């Protein structure tokens, strides 16, 4: 008898079928992956297990006994904890208070601060290397970078001493050292008999960490595989119902008709040092480097969200001074962030509003009046152009899968008719199928003459999509790789500063 069994799980959100008879069976002390393409139902199945989503119909058994999970509290009472990409931390509270929140030890009716400190320290120490060797117990969470905030969220779930730990794309914002620390902690939990359900769009992580994988497609379970006896191509076929071509490159050479649309000379900010480059119409210019080398700051500076101390930015040959995002939008520059939940979307507002928000001024009548039909037509155009899968335009954007949410962010800026699109790691947290769809959208935009500046933390994406790549190291452009030079090996060497070592 399996430790956890979910049978015949059904869930609809309006006109969208999220789960259509899905099932999952897992054992204690197992690292079990839950995989599927964009919109397959992974997150909905996870949230059904954790009580966040009420299934329309389902049978859930723990230790062979039927259970009903009416909400997160009931799930937690049964030993089920979860970590999602959307954090549930209180920014102004310290790391210690966030980790202990809701499970504070009490003595004589008061919080036992000494015992709380001891317990939280024991949990956070397991992830010590993820915090660069320090234990920021007294630091407000708001003062931590995104990856460390995600680790705090994981610590918070582990502190509840779960029997089942659900990690839904929890590694999306982590750098390599933090992923290593997490994997070590998860293997320790496995040895203690904890069932870990692990969802990640990075298949290499799944194959390194997990024992088995259950694959969903279109809301139904396709099958469960032993990962030691499977390969990535087989799993991708299960996820998509087809194979995808592993093309090393699908970019095209620069046509003669291209011309420079964006020119940056001697750009200096708090983080950047003398950055210069050009981008042509129809070009996808890559930006590479290890985490924290200035990639984010470069895109933010061009979008008016970071102060430029010195340098010149020209658009179509004319100097511009992007001092605010509003001004950048007027210059027809758009920024698509990777942290869509925090920076890109109003998750509880309708899809329609999320799509039309940035361009609403273009369609407003005198006096700022809006016509509903005109707004719906504009949103519908973006939906068709990007093939966004949704129920109704008035559904909250949080009802969409992660990949479709990212398409909404892209669609919002397409409606501003941008000349330049800045993309800051836009495939973070979306699966292989959604990535392919986003790549196709990028190629269509480039074919239409849009200039794209594309930062990615995955070198293979840069190899596939970019004819030129700027490599940043400590805020400087240390190499510009072009054509056949754009390989994973060359990108890695440049990113770690190999060419900067004397001799």
Order of alpha helices (4+ residues) and beta strands (2+ residues): beta-beta-beta-alpha-beta-beta-alpha-beta-alpha-beta-beta-alpha-alpha-beta-alpha-beta-alpha-beta-beta-alpha-beta-beta-beta-alpha-beta-beta-alpha-beta-alpha-alpha-alpha-alpha-beta-alpha-beta-alpha-beta-beta-alpha
